Amino acid sequence: MTILPLTYLGSVEYFARLQRGDCTIDLGEHFVKRTERNRTRILACDGPMELTVHVCRANRPRTPMRDLRLDYSKRWQHQHWGALVASYRSSPYFEHYAPKLEPFYRREWRFLVDYNLELLALLCGWMGIPQPPLSERYVEAGPEDLDLRGRHAGGADFRPEPYIQVFADRLPFVANLSVADLLFAEGPAAAALLRRCLCGSSCCR
């Protein structure tokens, strides 16, 4: 089993693992700062850009993920949507996905978990990925489990496959950005590319 945190606009590797299955998303863990639980990376015109969802009391230790409230005092939604539009409006599939993504930057949610879960459902639906099991209690990792809840956790079997990114004419390929980068570039073909990014698939044979 692969144990995953609940993320904000999760990475290409994150969705490749969801697609392969045998995953559980741990909602019973504590919040870990400076991780993809409330951060994501996109590609701006001058290179990777990090977007952070602001939350209340992020510095309080051992805060359960379920209790973490969103903080709207910093106008992060406006900043994130502006960055996504500026970065991807010229990408092939931005106009296709933007109308359903934009409401996540217009209305307010109370808790980070609820916001991330609705966003996850939207992204999974676009790529035909079944909704993964959720655990309301902390998941204890067994010896055979792949635990990707660590601050910089990633699996050694992940092999990112390059695709044509929005600034390919001026920047080298940047691997494992938010899956939004992949969707805006590849559209319906994103699901097939995800299947080729883990060992055991065609890219590793």
N, C-alpha and C positions, 0 to 999 in steps of 0.2 A: 504494500500500500504506500502511496505517496501522500504525505501530510503537508497541506498548504495553508498559509494564512489567507485571510480575505483581503484583497488588494484593490487599489484605486487604478483603473485603466491598466490592468496587469500586463506584464511583459509577454513577448512572443513565446518564451520558454514556458511561462505559466499556462498559457492557453494550449500549447502543444501537449502539456501533461494532462490537462483537463480532457483534451480530445482523446488521448490514449486510454483514459479511464483508470479505474482502481485508485481514485483520489478521494480524500476527505478534506473538507475545508474546516479548520478549527475556529469556531466562534467562541470557544471557552478560554482562549488564551488571554494573556495580558498584552496591552499595547506596547509596541517597541518603537521608539522614536527613530527617525531617519531611515525608514524602510518603506517598501512599496505598499504598506498598509494605508498610508495617506500621501504617497509620493509616486510620481511616474516620470519617465523621460521621453521627450519627444525630440524631433529634429527641427531646429530653427535654421535660418539662413547662414548663421555663423557657427553652427555645430550643435551638439546635444544641449537641450535645455531641461532643467528639472522643474516640475510643477508640484507644489505642495498644498494639500488641503489643510486649512487651518482648523485646529481642534482646541477645545477648552481644556485647560489643565494638563497639557501634554507632558509637563515636567513632573507631574505627580507619579511616583513609582508604583508599579504593579496595579495600574488602572485596568480593570477588565475591558476588553474591546467592546463588549455590549453596553458599557456605561459611558462611552466616549461621545461627547456632544460636539457638534460642528460649531465653529466660531465664524460668524459672518461679518465681524467688525472690520476685517482686512480686505473685503471685496475680492476674495480669491476667485470666486466664480467668474466675475467680470474679467479678471486677469487671465484665467485659464482659457476662457472661450476666445478672448482676443488673441492669445498666443496660438491656439489651434487654427483659427481662421487665417492669421498672418502666415503661418507655416505651411498650411495644407490646402488653401483655397485653389491653388493651381494643380493639385494632384488629381489623378484620373477619376477617383471615386468620392471625392469630398462632398460634392453636391448630392450624391446618392444617399450618404449616411447622415449628413449634417442636420436635416430636419428633425430626426428622432434623437439625435445627440444633444442638440441645443437646449431642450428643456431641462437637462441636468445642470445647466448653468443659468437658469432663469428662476426656477422655484427653489424653495428651501426644504431641506430635510432636517430632522432634529438630531438624529444619531448617525455617526459615521458608518456603522454596520448596515443600517437600512439604505443609506445612499449607495454604498458599494455593492450591496446585494442587487438592487434594481439595475445598476449599471452592468453588473456581471450578467444578469439575465438577458439584457439587451445584446451584449456582445456575443454571448453564447448562441443566442438565437440567430444572429447574422451568420455565424459560422457552422450552424447545424450541430453544435456541441450539446449533449444532454446536460441538464442541470446536475451538478455534482452533489453528493451527499454532504450535509452540514452537521457538524457536531456541536451541540450547545454546551457540552462539557469538555474540559481539556483532554486532548488526545495524548495518551502516553505512547511514545514511539517504541516499537519492538525492534529486535535485532535485524529483522529483514525489511524494515520500513525505510523509506527515503524521506527524511524529515527536512523540509525546505522552509522552516519557520525562522531560521537564523538570520542575523542582520544582513549578511552577504551570501546567503545560501544559494547554491545552484548545483545542478546535477552534472557529473562528469560525462554523462551520455548525451548531453545536449550539443548538437552541431548546427549552428545557425546557417541557414541557406541564404545567400545574398539575393536581393531583389532590387529593382530600380526604385530608389528613393527620390523624394521630391527635389532634392538639390544635388542629384547625381552629377550634374555638369560642373559642379565646383567643389564637392566634398566627397571623400571616400566613404564607402559603405560603413554604417554604424550598426553593429549587431545588437539584437535583444532590446530594442526600444519598446515602448508601449505597443501593444497589438493594434492600437489605432493607427500607428504609422504604417503597419502592414496592410490594414484594411483600406486605408485611403490610397495606397499604391496598387494593391492587387485585387481589391473587391472580392467577388465570389471565388477567385482562385486562391484566396488566403488559406482556406481550409486545407487544400491539397499541399500547400507549402508547409503548413504546420506538421503534416504527417511525415514529411521528409527530414524533420529537424531533430529526431531522437534516434539514438542507436537502435538498430534492429529494423529501421525503415530503409527505404531504397537508397538514401544518401549515405548509409553506412555499410552498404554491401559491396 
